[in-house]
């Protein structure tokens, strides 16, 4: 469960702490479920004008997978589109 107003994430009954970049990335992906969001757009949404590499996006997404317990799910919540960006799985 995600509450973007209060910035509270709950996974399997436990509250999970996400940093501001992780929230911004997740929100960007949730605004267009199923659509592939390019690395450049994700960087702009999460880091604004701060220059970061694609590796920063990869690391933040990896942390999201871990924090949201995605590895224990049958369907991968956030999908990697190598060389392009990421998308949010549509249930």
QUIWO-V506222 format. One record per residue. N is the residue number from 1. RES is the residue in one letter. PHI is phi in degrees with one decimal (* if undefined). NEAR is the number of other C-alpha atoms within 10 Angstrom. D_CENTER is the distance of its C-alpha to the mean C-alpha in whole Angstrom. Layout:
n->(N,N)
res->(RES,RES)
phi->(PHI,PHI)
near->(NEAR,NEAR)
d_center->(D_CENTER,D_CENTER)
This chain:
n->(1,2,3,4,5,6,7,8,9,10,11,12,13,14,15,16,17,18,19,20,21,22,23,24,25,26,27,28,29,30,31,32,33,34,35,36,37,38,39,40,41,42,43,44,45,46,47,48,49,50,51,52,53,54,55,56,57,58,59,60,61,62,63,64,65,66,67,68,69,70,71,72,73,74,75,76,77,78,79,80,81,82,83,84,85,86,87,88,89,90,91)
res->(X,X,X,X,X,X,X,X,X,X,X,X,X,X,X,X,X,X,X,X,X,X,X,X,X,X,X,X,X,X,X,X,X,X,X,X,X,X,X,X,X,X,X,X,X,X,X,X,X,X,X,X,X,X,X,X,X,X,X,X,X,X,X,X,X,X,X,X,X,X,X,X,X,X,X,X,X,X,X,X,X,X,X,X,X,X,X,X,X,X,X)
phi->(*,-125.6,-117.9,-72.5,-66.8,-94.5,54.9,-121.0,-115.1,-124.9,-124.8,51.1,85.0,-106.0,-73.4,-117.7,-92.8,-114.5,-78.9,-61.9,-66.3,-64.9,-61.2,-63.6,-63.5,-62.6,-64.2,-61.0,-69.0,-72.6,-69.4,-137.1,-57.6,88.5,-79.8,-82.1,-101.3,-66.3,-52.3,-61.0,-71.2,-64.1,-62.9,-62.7,-65.9,-89.1,-117.9,61.9,-84.9,-68.6,-80.0,-133.6,-88.7,-61.2,-61.3,-64.1,-65.5,-57.3,-64.8,-65.5,-65.9,-60.0,-64.0,-60.7,-55.1,-67.2,-66.1,-89.2,58.7,-67.5,-67.7,-95.4,-99.7,-69.9,-104.8,-69.9,-63.6,-113.7,-103.6,-91.2,-114.1,-46.0,81.3,-120.6,169.7,-133.9,-138.5,-96.9,-63.4,-97.3,-65.0)
near->(12,15,9,12,6,7,13,14,18,14,13,9,8,9,14,16,15,18,12,12,19,19,20,19,23,22,16,18,20,16,10,13,15,16,15,17,20,15,20,14,14,22,21,15,15,20,17,12,9,9,9,13,11,15,10,14,22,15,12,19,20,15,15,21,16,12,17,21,15,16,12,10,9,7,12,16,18,21,15,16,13,7,9,12,19,23,22,21,16,13,8)
d_center->(14,12,14,13,16,17,14,14,12,15,14,18,20,18,17,14,13,10,11,11,9,6,7,7,4,3,7,8,6,8,11,12,11,13,13,12,11,12,12,14,13,9,11,14,11,10,13,16,19,18,19,16,16,14,14,12,9,10,10,7,5,9,9,6,8,11,10,10,12,11,14,16,15,18,15,12,9,7,10,11,13,15,17,15,11,8,9,8,11,14,16)
